[in-house]
């Protein structure tokens, strides 16, 4: 059963201080940073992540779906908001498995709850991201400090035993 995470991109960008400051300088950089954050999230959580950006104000925009590493990035078409897109696909994905929608838009939260999805505010998702990053750091530190990184430690057991036997065997020369 697949888990889905739908994220309202601009809602998150303008809700998180780090991304908002970046967007004030360069919106493309803020979008890219959010994509990187969500790509890391997907790698850890294994959810199907769909990041949705409004494209409704762009004249003649046909919309697009792009793959960024391990997530999907959607730019909605002209006259379609991210909220409308999220509402439309939530109804489809909720039949396939659990769906969470990340947005702080109250009306959007009510609509997706009515479709059987879970909601999460931008602030709560930020906390989840920070907690996940802590778990990743802890796991990395435990992994790197738990054993030394020598050649023999990374060999298959049979080969390591053979080399150890060779080391212990005395040679007459």
N, C-alpha and C positions, 0 to 999 in steps of 0.2 A: 504494500500500500504506500503510495507516494504522499509525502508531506509537501505542502506549498507555502511559500512565503512571498506575499505580494507587498511591494514597498512603493509608497507614493514619494518619488524622488525629491521633488522640490519642497514638499512638506517637511521632509527630513533635513534637507540642506538648510532651510531657514529656521529649523527648530534646534539644531545643534550648533553651539557657538563656534567650534573649530571650522565647520563647513560654511557657516554664514560669513565669517571673516574672510574665508577664502573666496566665496562667491562675490563678496563686495569688491574684490580685486579682479577675479576672473572666474566667471561662472563655469567655463569648461573645466577648469582645474578642480572646482568643487564637485562637479559631476564625476570626474575621473577618480577623485579621492573616495567618493561614496561607492563607486563601482569596486575599487580595490578593497574597501572595508567589507562589502557584501561578498566579494569573492573569497576572502579569508573566512568569513562566517560560513559560507556554503561548504568550504573544505572541511570545516570542523563539525558542523551540524548535519551535513548531507541533505538538507532540504532543497527542493527545487526553488531557486530564488528568481523572482521576476521583478525587476526594477522598472518602474513606469514613470516617464517624464511627459508632461504636457507638451503637446505640439499644436494645440488647437488654435493658437493665434498666428501661426505661420501660414500665410496665403499659399494655396496650392500644395500644401504638405500632404503627401499620401500616407504618411506614417511609415514606421519601419521597426523591425525586430532584429536586433544584433546579438551576437554571442560575444561576451567579454569573459575570457577564460572559462569559468564554469557556471556563469549566470547568464540570464537573458535580460537584455535591456530593450525596453519598448519606448518608442517615441510615438505618441498618438497622432492621428491624422487631424487635418484641419477640422475645426468645429467639434472635436472630441476631447474631453478633458481626461486627465488621469483617473479621476473619480469614476467617470462613466466607463472607462476601459476596465478598471478594477471590478466594478459592479458586474459587468458583463462576464468576465472570465471567472469570477468567484463562483457564480452559479454553475459553471461547467466543472471547475476543479473540485468543488466540494463533493461531487459525486465520486471522485477518484480517491479522495483521502482528505485528511485534515488540512484546512487552509487557515493561515493567519495573515491578517492584513495590518500593515504598519502605517498608521496615519493618525494625526491628532485632530483631524476634521471630524467633529461630533456627528454631523449628519451622515457622513460616510460610514462612521462606526455603527450607527443604528441600522443602516441599510444592509451592511454586510453581516451583522448579527442576525438579521431577519433571514438571511440566506443560509445560515448554519455555519458561518465562518467565525473564527475568533478574532478579536481586535487587540491591538497593542498600540499604545501611544508612542510618539517619537521619544519621549523622555524615558519610558520603560524599556524601549528597545535599545536606547543608548546605554542604560544600565546593564542590559543583557550582553551587549557587545563588550563593555569593559570587563564584566565578569568572565566572559569567554576568553578574552585576551589574558587575564590573570591565570586561568586554567592552562592555557597554551604555554605561557612563560614557565609556570610551575612544572609542567610535564617536560618541557625542554631542559630545564635546570636539573631535574631529577635524572633524566636520561643521560645528560652529559657528565654529571658528577657521579653517577652510580657505578661506572666502570671506566677504566682507562681505554683509550682508543688505540690499541696496538694491533698490528697485523694478525697476530695469533688469535686475538679475541674476535676477529671478524672472519675467520676461516671456518669452513665446515668442520664439524667435530672429528671426522675421520682424518682429514688432512692435518689438523692441529695435532692429533695424537701421533701421526706418522712423523711429523717434524719434531715433536717432543722426543720421540724414541730416537731419532737420528741425533738429536742434541745430546742425549744421555749416553749414547753408545760411544765407547772409546775406540779410537782408531789407532792402529799401530803404524807409525810412519817414521 
